[in-house]
Amino acid sequence: MEPTPEHRAMLKEYVETWRRAGPALEAIRRQEAQVTEVQMAVRQLFGDGTLVQSWPRLYTSGLVEQQAWFAKFGE
């Protein structure tokens, strides 16, 4: 189904809006990253750390297991 001229115009306007907004959004992201303290961010994400401390220790990244699954799907 071929898009209508109105739909194409709307899509072009949408893309142009995000193209113009991109640099401003990136500046906001950089500013927020500089202001946010790493320790505070970790506490917000993981709490006081008791949950993370109770997780079992991982001795591998799981990449080998992931590749084995991918190999099964590729057969």
SEFIZA-3560 file (N, C-alpha, C; in Angstrom, 3 decimals):
REM SEFIZA-3560
<numar><xx>0.843</xx><yy>-1.179</yy><zz>0.000</zz><atom>N</atom></numar>
<numar><xx>0.000</xx><yy>0.000</yy><zz>0.000</zz><atom>CA</atom></numar>
<numar><xx>0.889</xx><yy>1.244</yy><zz>0.000</zz><atom>C</atom></numar>
<numar><xx>0.712</xx><yy>2.075</yy><zz>-0.966</zz><atom>N</atom></numar>
<numar><xx>1.501</xx><yy>3.303</yy><zz>-1.120</zz><atom>CA</atom></numar>
<numar><xx>0.971</xx><yy>4.384</yy><zz>-0.168</zz><atom>C</atom></numar>
<numar><xx>1.881</xx><yy>5.027</yy><zz>0.592</zz><atom>N</atom></numar>
<numar><xx>1.415</xx><yy>6.093</yy><zz>1.489</zz><atom>CA</atom></numar>
<numar><xx>0.862</xx><yy>7.279</yy><zz>0.699</zz><atom>C</atom></numar>
<numar><xx>-0.124</xx><yy>7.916</yy><zz>1.266</zz><atom>N</atom></numar>
<numar><xx>-0.708</xx><yy>9.095</yy><zz>0.624</zz><atom>CA</atom></numar>
<numar><xx>0.247</xx><yy>10.268</yy><zz>0.760</zz><atom>C</atom></numar>
<numar><xx>0.095</xx><yy>11.292</yy><zz>-0.078</zz><atom>N</atom></numar>
<numar><xx>0.943</xx><yy>12.478</yy><zz>0.063</zz><atom>CA</atom></numar>
<numar><xx>0.814</xx><yy>13.118</yy><zz>1.449</zz><atom>C</atom></numar>
<numar><xx>-0.382</xx><yy>13.091</yy><zz>2.016</zz><atom>N</atom></numar>
<numar><xx>-0.573</xx><yy>13.654</yy><zz>3.357</zz><atom>CA</atom></numar>
<numar><xx>0.214</xx><yy>12.852</yy><zz>4.396</zz><atom>C</atom></numar>
<numar><xx>0.180</xx><yy>11.538</yy><zz>4.232</zz><atom>N</atom></numar>
<numar><xx>0.910</xx><yy>10.677</yy><zz>5.164</zz><atom>CA</atom></numar>
<numar><xx>2.413</xx><yy>10.903</yy><zz>5.030</zz><atom>C</atom></numar>
<numar><xx>2.905</xx><yy>11.017</yy><zz>3.806</zz><atom>N</atom></numar>
<numar><xx>4.328</xx><yy>11.303</yy><zz>3.585</zz><atom>CA</atom></numar>
<numar><xx>4.725</xx><yy>12.625</yy><zz>4.213</zz><atom>C</atom></numar>
<numar><xx>3.895</xx><yy>13.647</yy><zz>4.045</zz><atom>N</atom></numar>
<numar><xx>4.184</xx><yy>14.957</yy><zz>4.626</zz><atom>CA</atom></numar>
<numar><xx>4.234</xx><yy>14.871</yy><zz>6.147</zz><atom>C</atom></numar>
<numar><xx>3.311</xx><yy>14.117</yy><zz>6.714</zz><atom>N</atom></numar>
<numar><xx>3.282</xx><yy>13.959</yy><zz>8.167</zz><atom>CA</atom></numar>
<numar><xx>4.537</xx><yy>13.226</yy><zz>8.652</zz><atom>C</atom></numar>
<numar><xx>4.962</xx><yy>12.194</yy><zz>7.926</zz><atom>N</atom></numar>
<numar><xx>6.165</xx><yy>11.460</yy><zz>8.298</zz><atom>CA</atom></numar>
<numar><xx>7.408</xx><yy>12.345</yy><zz>8.191</zz><atom>C</atom></numar>
<numar><xx>7.489</xx><yy>13.150</yy><zz>7.140</zz><atom>N</atom></numar>
<numar><xx>8.626</xx><yy>14.063</yy><zz>6.985</zz><atom>CA</atom></numar>
<numar><xx>8.667</xx><yy>15.067</yy><zz>8.125</zz><atom>C</atom></numar>
<numar><xx>7.505</xx><yy>15.584</yy><zz>8.513</zz><atom>N</atom></numar>
<numar><xx>7.436</xx><yy>16.535</yy><zz>9.617</zz><atom>CA</atom></numar>
<numar><xx>7.870</xx><yy>15.857</yy><zz>10.923</zz><atom>C</atom></numar>
<numar><xx>7.456</xx><yy>14.620</yy><zz>11.122</zz><atom>N</atom></numar>
<numar><xx>7.822</xx><yy>13.861</yy><zz>12.312</zz><atom>CA</atom></numar>
<numar><xx>9.342</xx><yy>13.688</yy><zz>12.393</zz><atom>C</atom></numar>
<numar><xx>9.950</xx><yy>13.264</yy><zz>11.290</zz><atom>N</atom></numar>
<numar><xx>11.397</xx><yy>13.066</yy><zz>11.245</zz><atom>CA</atom></numar>
<numar><xx>12.127</xx><yy>14.391</yy><zz>11.477</zz><atom>C</atom></numar>
<numar><xx>11.667</xx><yy>15.438</yy><zz>10.849</zz><atom>N</atom></numar>
<numar><xx>12.297</xx><yy>16.751</yy><zz>11.003</zz><atom>CA</atom></numar>
<numar><xx>12.200</xx><yy>17.239</yy><zz>12.447</zz><atom>C</atom></numar>
<numar><xx>11.076</xx><yy>17.010</yy><zz>13.097</zz><atom>N</atom></numar>
<numar><xx>10.906</xx><yy>17.418</yy><zz>14.489</zz><atom>CA</atom></numar>
<numar><xx>11.935</xx><yy>16.729</yy><zz>15.373</zz><atom>C</atom></numar>
<numar><xx>12.103</xx><yy>15.406</yy><zz>15.200</zz><atom>N</atom></numar>
<numar><xx>13.074</xx><yy>14.672</yy><zz>16.008</zz><atom>CA</atom></numar>
<numar><xx>14.497</xx><yy>15.071</yy><zz>15.644</zz><atom>C</atom></numar>
<numar><xx>14.757</xx><yy>15.386</yy><zz>14.377</zz><atom>N</atom></numar>
<numar><xx>16.103</xx><yy>15.822</yy><zz>13.979</zz><atom>CA</atom></numar>
<numar><xx>16.462</xx><yy>17.122</yy><zz>14.685</zz><atom>C</atom></numar>
<numar><xx>15.498</xx><yy>18.051</yy><zz>14.753</zz><atom>N</atom></numar>
<numar><xx>15.755</xx><yy>19.330</yy><zz>15.433</zz><atom>CA</atom></numar>
<numar><xx>15.852</xx><yy>19.150</yy><zz>16.941</zz><atom>C</atom></numar>
<numar><xx>15.066</xx><yy>18.237</yy><zz>17.501</zz><atom>N</atom></numar>
<numar><xx>15.055</xx><yy>18.036</yy><zz>18.951</zz><atom>CA</atom></numar>
<numar><xx>16.285</xx><yy>17.266</yy><zz>19.435</zz><atom>C</atom></numar>
<numar><xx>16.903</xx><yy>16.498</yy><zz>18.576</zz><atom>N</atom></numar>
<numar><xx>18.026</xx><yy>15.642</yy><zz>18.964</zz><atom>CA</atom></numar>
<numar><xx>19.137</xx><yy>16.342</yy><zz>19.725</zz><atom>C</atom></numar>
<numar><xx>19.708</xx><yy>17.432</yy><zz>19.203</zz><atom>N</atom></numar>
<numar><xx>20.794</xx><yy>18.099</yy><zz>19.924</zz><atom>CA</atom></numar>
<numar><xx>20.364</xx><yy>18.632</yy><zz>21.295</zz><atom>C</atom></numar>
<numar><xx>19.164</xx><yy>19.168</yy><zz>21.395</zz><atom>N</atom></numar>
<numar><xx>18.687</xx><yy>19.684</yy><zz>22.681</zz><atom>CA</atom></numar>
<numar><xx>18.506</xx><yy>18.542</yy><zz>23.678</zz><atom>C</atom></numar>
<numar><xx>17.950</xx><yy>17.425</yy><zz>23.226</zz><atom>N</atom></numar>
<numar><xx>17.769</xx><yy>16.272</yy><zz>24.104</zz><atom>CA</atom></numar>
<numar><xx>19.114</xx><yy>15.700</yy><zz>24.545</zz><atom>C</atom></numar>
<numar><xx>20.076</xx><yy>15.680</yy><zz>23.648</zz><atom>N</atom></numar>
<numar><xx>21.412</xx><yy>15.198</yy><zz>23.997</zz><atom>CA</atom></numar>
<numar><xx>22.063</xx><yy>16.114</yy><zz>25.022</zz><atom>C</atom></numar>
<numar><xx>21.891</xx><yy>17.426</yy><zz>24.890</zz><atom>N</atom></numar>
<numar><xx>22.441</xx><yy>18.372</yy><zz>25.866</zz><atom>CA</atom></numar>
<numar><xx>21.818</xx><yy>18.154</yy><zz>27.242</zz><atom>C</atom></numar>
<numar><xx>20.523</xx><yy>17.925</yy><zz>27.275</zz><atom>N</atom></numar>
<numar><xx>19.842</xx><yy>17.649</yy><zz>28.549</zz><atom>CA</atom></numar>
<numar><xx>20.384</xx><yy>16.359</yy><zz>29.154</zz><atom>C</atom></numar>
<numar><xx>20.554</xx><yy>15.334</yy><zz>28.330</zz><atom>N</atom></numar>
<numar><xx>21.062</xx><yy>14.060</yy><zz>28.822</zz><atom>CA</atom></numar>
<numar><xx>22.457</xx><yy>14.215</yy><zz>29.418</zz><atom>C</atom></numar>
<numar><xx>23.333</xx><yy>14.961</yy><zz>28.726</zz><atom>N</atom></numar>
<numar><xx>24.688</xx><yy>15.189</yy><zz>29.230</zz><atom>CA</atom></numar>
<numar><xx>24.675</xx><yy>15.940</yy><zz>30.557</zz><atom>C</atom></numar>
<numar><xx>23.837</xx><yy>16.986</yy><zz>30.623</zz><atom>N</atom></numar>
<numar><xx>23.754</xx><yy>17.779</yy><zz>31.848</zz><atom>CA</atom></numar>
<numar><xx>23.275</xx><yy>16.920</yy><zz>33.015</zz><atom>C</atom></numar>
<numar><xx>22.260</xx><yy>16.111</yy><zz>32.789</zz><atom>N</atom></numar>
<numar><xx>21.737</xx><yy>15.250</yy><zz>33.851</zz><atom>CA</atom></numar>
<numar><xx>22.773</xx><yy>14.216</yy><zz>34.277</zz><atom>C</atom></numar>
<numar><xx>23.535</xx><yy>13.715</yy><zz>33.327</zz><atom>N</atom></numar>
<numar><xx>24.565</xx><yy>12.721</yy><zz>33.652</zz><atom>CA</atom></numar>
<numar><xx>25.658</xx><yy>13.347</yy><zz>34.498</zz><atom>C</atom></numar>
<numar><xx>25.998</xx><yy>14.605</yy><zz>34.241</zz><atom>N</atom></numar>
<numar><xx>27.037</xx><yy>15.278</yy><zz>35.021</zz><atom>CA</atom></numar>
<numar><xx>26.554</xx><yy>15.592</yy><zz>36.427</zz><atom>C</atom></numar>
<numar><xx>25.294</xx><yy>15.916</yy><zz>36.565</zz><atom>N</atom></numar>
<numar><xx>24.752</xx><yy>16.324</yy><zz>37.853</zz><atom>CA</atom></numar>
<numar><xx>24.497</xx><yy>15.125</yy><zz>38.760</zz><atom>C</atom></numar>
<numar><xx>24.069</xx><yy>14.027</yy><zz>38.183</zz><atom>N</atom></numar>
<numar><xx>23.702</xx><yy>12.857</yy><zz>38.969</zz><atom>CA</atom></numar>
<numar><xx>24.942</xx><yy>12.196</yy><zz>39.545</zz><atom>C</atom></numar>
<numar><xx>24.931</xx><yy>11.986</yy><zz>40.845</zz><atom>N</atom></numar>
<numar><xx>26.037</xx><yy>11.290</yy><zz>41.474</zz><atom>CA</atom></numar>
<numar><xx>25.871</xx><yy>9.794</yy><zz>41.258</zz><atom>C</atom></numar>
<numar><xx>26.967</xx><yy>9.124</yy><zz>40.995</zz><atom>N</atom></numar>
<numar><xx>26.924</xx><yy>7.699</yy><zz>40.695</zz><atom>CA</atom></numar>
<numar><xx>26.357</xx><yy>6.919</yy><zz>41.881</zz><atom>C</atom></numar>
<numar><xx>26.822</xx><yy>7.210</yy><zz>43.076</zz><atom>N</atom></numar>
<numar><xx>26.339</xx><yy>6.464</yy><zz>44.239</zz><atom>CA</atom></numar>
<numar><xx>24.840</xx><yy>6.649</yy><zz>44.430</zz><atom>C</atom></numar>
<numar><xx>24.354</xx><yy>7.858</yy><zz>44.227</zz><atom>N</atom></numar>
<numar><xx>22.924</xx><yy>8.113</yy><zz>44.374</zz><atom>CA</atom></numar>
<numar><xx>22.146</xx><yy>7.325</yy><zz>43.321</zz><atom>C</atom></numar>
<numar><xx>22.650</xx><yy>7.290</yy><zz>42.112</zz><atom>N</atom></numar>
<numar><xx>21.973</xx><yy>6.549</yy><zz>41.047</zz><atom>CA</atom></numar>
<numar><xx>21.935</xx><yy>5.060</yy><zz>41.361</zz><atom>C</atom></numar>
<numar><xx>23.029</xx><yy>4.525</yy><zz>41.876</zz><atom>N</atom></numar>
<numar><xx>23.062</xx><yy>3.109</yy><zz>42.227</zz><atom>CA</atom></numar>
<numar><xx>22.061</xx><yy>2.819</yy><zz>43.333</zz><atom>C</atom></numar>
<numar><xx>21.989</xx><yy>3.687</yy><zz>44.334</zz><atom>N</atom></numar>
<numar><xx>21.019</xx><yy>3.491</yy><zz>45.416</zz><atom>CA</atom></numar>
<numar><xx>19.593</xx><yy>3.535</yy><zz>44.882</zz><atom>C</atom></numar>
<numar><xx>19.334</xx><yy>4.438</yy><zz>43.950</zz><atom>N</atom></numar>
<numar><xx>17.986</xx><yy>4.527</yy><zz>43.381</zz><atom>CA</atom></numar>
<numar><xx>17.638</xx><yy>3.270</yy><zz>42.604</zz><atom>C</atom></numar>
<numar><xx>18.607</xx><yy>2.698</yy><zz>41.917</zz><atom>N</atom></numar>
<numar><xx>18.356</xx><yy>1.511</yy><zz>41.110</zz><atom>CA</atom></numar>
<numar><xx>18.277</xx><yy>0.237</yy><zz>41.945</zz><atom>C</atom></numar>
<numar><xx>19.172</xx><yy>0.106</yy><zz>42.927</zz><atom>N</atom></numar>
<numar><xx>19.310</xx><yy>-1.160</yy><zz>43.635</zz><atom>CA</atom></numar>
<numar><xx>18.994</xx><yy>-1.081</yy><zz>45.126</zz><atom>C</atom></numar>
<numar><xx>18.572</xx><yy>0.071</yy><zz>45.607</zz><atom>N</atom></numar>
<numar><xx>18.290</xx><yy>0.193</yy><zz>47.030</zz><atom>CA</atom></numar>
<numar><xx>19.575</xx><yy>0.257</yy><zz>47.829</zz><atom>C</atom></numar>
<numar><xx>19.560</xx><yy>-0.337</yy><zz>49.020</zz><atom>N</atom></numar>
<numar><xx>20.731</xx><yy>-0.261</yy><zz>49.887</zz><atom>CA</atom></numar>
<numar><xx>21.767</xx><yy>-1.338</yy><zz>49.606</zz><atom>C</atom></numar>
<numar><xx>21.517</xx><yy>-2.207</yy><zz>48.641</zz><atom>N</atom></numar>
<numar><xx>22.485</xx><yy>-3.225</yy><zz>48.249</zz><atom>CA</atom></numar>
<numar><xx>22.213</xx><yy>-4.590</yy><zz>48.830</zz><atom>C</atom></numar>
<numar><xx>21.273</xx><yy>-4.708</yy><zz>49.751</zz><atom>N</atom></numar>
<numar><xx>21.018</xx><yy>-6.019</yy><zz>50.346</zz><atom>CA</atom></numar>
<numar><xx>20.482</xx><yy>-7.004</yy><zz>49.319</zz><atom>C</atom></numar>
<numar><xx>19.685</xx><yy>-6.533</yy><zz>48.367</zz><atom>N</atom></numar>
<numar><xx>19.163</xx><yy>-7.426</yy><zz>47.339</zz><atom>CA</atom></numar>
<numar><xx>20.295</xx><yy>-7.969</yy><zz>46.484</zz><atom>C</atom></numar>
<numar><xx>21.201</xx><yy>-7.093</yy><zz>46.066</zz><atom>N</atom></numar>
<numar><xx>22.309</xx><yy>-7.508</yy><zz>45.214</zz><atom>CA</atom></numar>
<numar><xx>23.220</xx><yy>-8.465</yy><zz>45.969</zz><atom>C</atom></numar>
<numar><xx>23.438</xx><yy>-8.218</yy><zz>47.255</zz><atom>N</atom></numar>
<numar><xx>24.319</xx><yy>-9.073</yy><zz>48.045</zz><atom>CA</atom></numar>
<numar><xx>23.750</xx><yy>-10.477</yy><zz>48.191</zz><atom>C</atom></numar>
<numar><xx>22.436</xx><yy>-10.630</yy><zz>48.095</zz><atom>N</atom></numar>
<numar><xx>21.829</xx><yy>-11.947</yy><zz>48.263</zz><atom>CA</atom></numar>
<numar><xx>21.816</xx><yy>-12.761</yy><zz>46.966</zz><atom>C</atom></numar>
<numar><xx>22.192</xx><yy>-12.164</yy><zz>45.846</zz><atom>N</atom></numar>
<numar><xx>22.223</xx><yy>-12.892</yy><zz>44.584</zz><atom>CA</atom></numar>
<numar><xx>23.384</xx><yy>-13.878</yy><zz>44.600</zz><atom>C</atom></numar>
<numar><xx>23.226</xx><yy>-15.029</yy><zz>43.954</zz><atom>N</atom></numar>
<numar><xx>24.354</xx><yy>-15.967</yy><zz>43.891</zz><atom>CA</atom></numar>
<numar><xx>25.470</xx><yy>-15.393</yy><zz>43.027</zz><atom>C</atom></numar>
<numar><xx>26.690</xx><yy>-15.750</yy><zz>43.391</zz><atom>N</atom></numar>
<numar><xx>27.855</xx><yy>-15.271</yy><zz>42.653</zz><atom>CA</atom></numar>
<numar><xx>27.883</xx><yy>-15.911</yy><zz>41.276</zz><atom>C</atom></numar>
<numar><xx>28.063</xx><yy>-15.102</yy><zz>40.250</zz><atom>N</atom></numar>
<numar><xx>28.162</xx><yy>-15.600</yy><zz>38.881</zz><atom>CA</atom></numar>
<numar><xx>29.630</xx><yy>-15.763</yy><zz>38.527</zz><atom>C</atom></numar>
<numar><xx>29.976</xx><yy>-16.912</yy><zz>37.986</zz><atom>N</atom></numar>
<numar><xx>31.362</xx><yy>-17.159</yy><zz>37.617</zz><atom>CA</atom></numar>
<numar><xx>31.577</xx><yy>-17.061</yy><zz>36.117</zz><atom>C</atom></numar>
<numar><xx>30.495</xx><yy>-16.918</yy><zz>35.360</zz><atom>N</atom></numar>
<numar><xx>30.599</xx><yy>-16.718</yy><zz>33.921</zz><atom>CA</atom></numar>
<numar><xx>29.622</xx><yy>-15.618</yy><zz>33.518</zz><atom>C</atom></numar>
<numar><xx>29.802</xx><yy>-15.119</yy><zz>32.327</zz><atom>N</atom></numar>
<numar><xx>28.900</xx><yy>-14.080</yy><zz>31.825</zz><atom>CA</atom></numar>
<numar><xx>27.630</xx><yy>-14.670</yy><zz>31.231</zz><atom>C</atom></numar>
<numar><xx>27.639</xx><yy>-15.989</yy><zz>30.975</zz><atom>N</atom></numar>
<numar><xx>26.499</xx><yy>-16.624</yy><zz>30.333</zz><atom>CA</atom></numar>
<numar><xx>26.595</xx><yy>-16.614</yy><zz>28.810</zz><atom>C</atom></numar>
<numar><xx>27.680</xx><yy>-16.047</yy><zz>28.295</zz><atom>N</atom></numar>
<numar><xx>27.824</xx><yy>-15.934</yy><zz>26.843</zz><atom>CA</atom></numar>
<numar><xx>27.911</xx><yy>-17.305</yy><zz>26.172</zz><atom>C</atom></numar>
<numar><xx>28.627</xx><yy>-18.239</yy><zz>26.799</zz><atom>N</atom></numar>
<numar><xx>28.759</xx><yy>-19.579</yy><zz>26.211</zz><atom>CA</atom></numar>
<numar><xx>27.389</xx><yy>-20.239</yy><zz>26.114</zz><atom>C</atom></numar>
<numar><xx>26.603</xx><yy>-20.139</yy><zz>27.192</zz><atom>N</atom></numar>
<numar><xx>25.270</xx><yy>-20.721</yy><zz>27.185</zz><atom>CA</atom></numar>
<numar><xx>24.389</xx><yy>-20.055</yy><zz>26.132</zz><atom>C</atom></numar>
<numar><xx>24.501</xx><yy>-18.728</yy><zz>26.004</zz><atom>N</atom></numar>
<numar><xx>23.709</xx><yy>-18.006</yy><zz>25.009</zz><atom>CA</atom></numar>
<numar><xx>24.069</xx><yy>-18.475</yy><zz>23.602</zz><atom>C</atom></numar>
<numar><xx>25.356</xx><yy>-18.621</yy><zz>23.331</zz><atom>N</atom></numar>
<numar><xx>25.785</xx><yy>-19.063</yy><zz>22.004</zz><atom>CA</atom></numar>
<numar><xx>25.296</xx><yy>-20.479</yy><zz>21.716</zz><atom>C</atom></numar>
<numar><xx>25.241</xx><yy>-21.339</yy><zz>22.757</zz><atom>N</atom></numar>
<numar><xx>24.720</xx><yy>-22.696</yy><zz>22.567</zz><atom>CA</atom></numar>
<numar><xx>23.246</xx><yy>-22.662</yy><zz>22.167</zz><atom>C</atom></numar>
<numar><xx>22.481</xx><yy>-21.777</yy><zz>22.787</zz><atom>N</atom></numar>
<numar><xx>21.067</xx><yy>-21.632</yy><zz>22.420</zz><atom>CA</atom></numar>
<numar><xx>20.926</xx><yy>-21.135</yy><zz>20.992</zz><atom>C</atom></numar>
<numar><xx>21.744</xx><yy>-20.147</yy><zz>20.623</zz><atom>N</atom></numar>
<numar><xx>21.692</xx><yy>-19.630</yy><zz>19.259</zz><atom>CA</atom></numar>
<numar><xx>22.037</xx><yy>-20.707</yy><zz>18.252</zz><atom>C</atom></numar>
<numar><xx>23.006</xx><yy>-21.556</yy><zz>18.589</zz><atom>N</atom></numar>
<numar><xx>23.394</xx><yy>-22.629</yy><zz>17.684</zz><atom>CA</atom></numar>
<numar><xx>22.246</xx><yy>-23.596</yy><zz>17.478</zz><atom>C</atom></numar>
<numar><xx>21.492</xx><yy>-23.879</yy><zz>18.546</zz><atom>N</atom></numar>
<numar><xx>20.340</xx><yy>-24.783</yy><zz>18.425</zz><atom>CA</atom></numar>
<numar><xx>19.289</xx><yy>-24.200</yy><zz>17.481</zz><atom>C</atom></numar>
<numar><xx>19.074</xx><yy>-22.900</yy><zz>17.562</zz><atom>N</atom></numar>
<numar><xx>18.076</xx><yy>-22.267</yy><zz>16.713</zz><atom>CA</atom></numar>
<numar><xx>18.524</xx><yy>-22.205</yy><zz>15.262</zz><atom>C</atom></numar>
<numar><xx>19.821</xx><yy>-22.204</yy><zz>15.035</zz><atom>N</atom></numar>
<numar><xx>20.362</xx><yy>-22.114</yy><zz>13.676</zz><atom>CA</atom></numar>
<numar><xx>20.380</xx><yy>-23.438</yy><zz>12.947</zz><atom>C</atom></numar>
<numar><xx>20.090</xx><yy>-24.526</yy><zz>13.664</zz><atom>N</atom></numar>
<numar><xx>20.153</xx><yy>-25.855</yy><zz>13.027</zz><atom>CA</atom></numar>
<numar><xx>18.983</xx><yy>-26.080</yy><zz>12.110</zz><atom>C</atom></numar>
//
